[in-house]
Amino acid sequence: MNYDDTSAYQRFPRSRGYDLSWVIELGMGPNPIWLAEYLSESITLEPGMKVLDLGCGKAASSVFFAREFDVEVWATDLWIDAESNTQRIADAGLSEQIHPVHAEAHSLPFETDFFDAVVSLDAYHYFGTSETYIGNVSSFLKRGGEIGIVVPGLRSELGDEPPEHLRPFWYWDFWTFHSPEWWWRHWDRSGKVQVHTADWLEDGWRYWMEWNLLSGDDKKAPDEESQMLNGDAGRNLGFTRCVARRPLSHDDEKWPTFQP
Ligand SMILES: C[S@@+](CC[C@H](N)C(=O)[O-])C[C@H]1O[C@@H](n2cnc3c(N)ncnc32)[C@H](O)[C@@H]1O
């Protein structure tokens, strides 16, 4: 399969500027540059902004945000050490603009009210499904700043059982996949942020499959994920995007009586 024959090539024009073998080397799941481009369509990113890229993996998305929007990025991850990301960032010529950080999402080493934006691609579902996490992470945003995520998700919630055709492929942790409505409610009722976007990437499953073919993942994992995605054909699986703003003052929060 040639990249320029894919539907993802048409859908994500900014991503065309990134060498495919570089993205394959740095990506740790579905193409992080495509996901970053999708997120960038709904979140405000302006030159000089301070951005936390949470769960950045090998920092491909951090490079994308720094290059495309001229923002300063704190590329933060748990499984990938800061030293190896330092090298990757230097190789991209962005050492002045991207700061690698090794940290766990629940104990972030930052000042509160510091960032203009928090972004997270294919990572937030690993640590952000508890009720309390949005209150924790949003405290690092300036008032009026935005948080945006793109995660593997479900078109709508499934209840207690996966559909028949997904059962042979279902890993227990797929229960961290959720619908746009679920994420909207999960964040919005906390009152810590005001959600303005919670939606579904049309044809996301197709881009995910194309990525598996382009990156050779279907060969490594005897085609299991591609079989699952192909069999599902977008009925359930794909990508959820959610973007919210931190209220301008404590009194603008939904539950201003609650002071942690
Ligand atoms: C599937 S990888 C995606 C990485 C990268 N965003 C990408 O798309 O290539 C998930 C990332 O989430 C990060 N992660 C998982 N749990 C975390 C936690 N508790 N704190 C910080 N990062 C975490 C991992 O370190 C990993 O790099």
Ligand as a Chemical Component Dictionary entry (heavy atoms), coordinates in Angstrom:
data_LIG
# 
_chem_comp.id                   LIG 
_chem_comp.type                 NON-POLYMER 
_chem_comp.pdbx_formal_charge   0 
_chem_comp.three_letter_code    LIG 
# 
loop_
_chem_comp_atom.comp_id 
_chem_comp_atom.atom_id 
_chem_comp_atom.alt_atom_id 
_chem_comp_atom.type_symbol 
_chem_comp_atom.charge 
_chem_comp_atom.model_Cartn_x 
_chem_comp_atom.model_Cartn_y 
_chem_comp_atom.model_Cartn_z 
_chem_comp_atom.pdbx_ordinal 
LIG C1  C1  C 0  -0.042 3.795 23.204 1  
LIG S1  S1  S 1  1.222  4.835 23.830 2  
LIG C2  C2  C 0  0.978  6.296 22.856 3  
LIG C3  C3  C 0  2.193  7.161 22.853 4  
LIG C4  C4  C 0  2.123  8.373 21.910 5  
LIG N1  N1  N 0  1.159  9.349 22.350 6  
LIG C5  C5  C 0  1.818  7.898 20.501 7  
LIG O1  O1  O 0  0.667  8.094 20.068 8  
LIG O2  O2  O -1 2.710  7.336 19.861 9  
LIG C6  C6  C 0  0.551  5.322 25.406 10 
LIG C7  C7  C 0  1.475  6.237 26.214 11 
LIG O3  O3  O 0  0.819  6.571 27.432 12 
LIG C8  C8  C 0  1.796  6.694 28.425 13 
LIG N2  N2  N 0  1.219  6.428 29.746 14 
LIG C9  C9  C 0  0.491  5.365 30.130 15 
LIG N3  N3  N 0  0.198  5.439 31.437 16 
LIG C10 C10 C 0  0.759  6.603 31.882 17 
LIG C11 C11 C 0  0.804  7.249 33.142 18 
LIG N4  N4  N 0  0.207  6.715 34.196 19 
LIG N5  N5  N 0  1.466  8.423 33.243 20 
LIG C12 C12 C 0  2.075  8.973 32.141 21 
LIG N6  N6  N 0  2.054  8.412 30.919 22 
LIG C13 C13 C 0  1.416  7.237 30.796 23 
LIG C14 C14 C 0  2.820  5.629 28.108 24 
LIG O4  O4  O 0  4.065  5.959 28.661 25 
LIG C15 C15 C 0  2.784  5.553 26.590 26 
LIG O5  O5  O 0  3.864  6.222 25.984 27 
# 
loop_
_chem_comp_bond.comp_id 
_chem_comp_bond.atom_id_1 
_chem_comp_bond.atom_id_2 
_chem_comp_bond.value_order 
_chem_comp_bond.pdbx_ordinal 
LIG C1  S1  SING 1  
LIG S1  C2  SING 2  
LIG S1  C6  SING 3  
LIG C2  C3  SING 4  
LIG C3  C4  SING 5  
LIG C4  N1  SING 6  
LIG C4  C5  SING 7  
LIG C5  O1  DOUB 8  
LIG C5  O2  SING 9  
LIG C6  C7  SING 10 
LIG C7  O3  SING 11 
LIG C7  C15 SING 12 
LIG O3  C8  SING 13 
LIG C8  N2  SING 14 
LIG C8  C14 SING 15 
LIG N2  C9  SING 16 
LIG N2  C13 SING 17 
LIG C9  N3  DOUB 18 
LIG N3  C10 SING 19 
LIG C10 C11 SING 20 
LIG C10 C13 DOUB 21 
LIG C11 N4  SING 22 
LIG C11 N5  DOUB 23 
LIG N5  C12 SING 24 
LIG C12 N6  DOUB 25 
LIG N6  C13 SING 26 
LIG C14 O4  SING 27 
LIG C14 C15 SING 28 
LIG C15 O5  SING 29 
# 
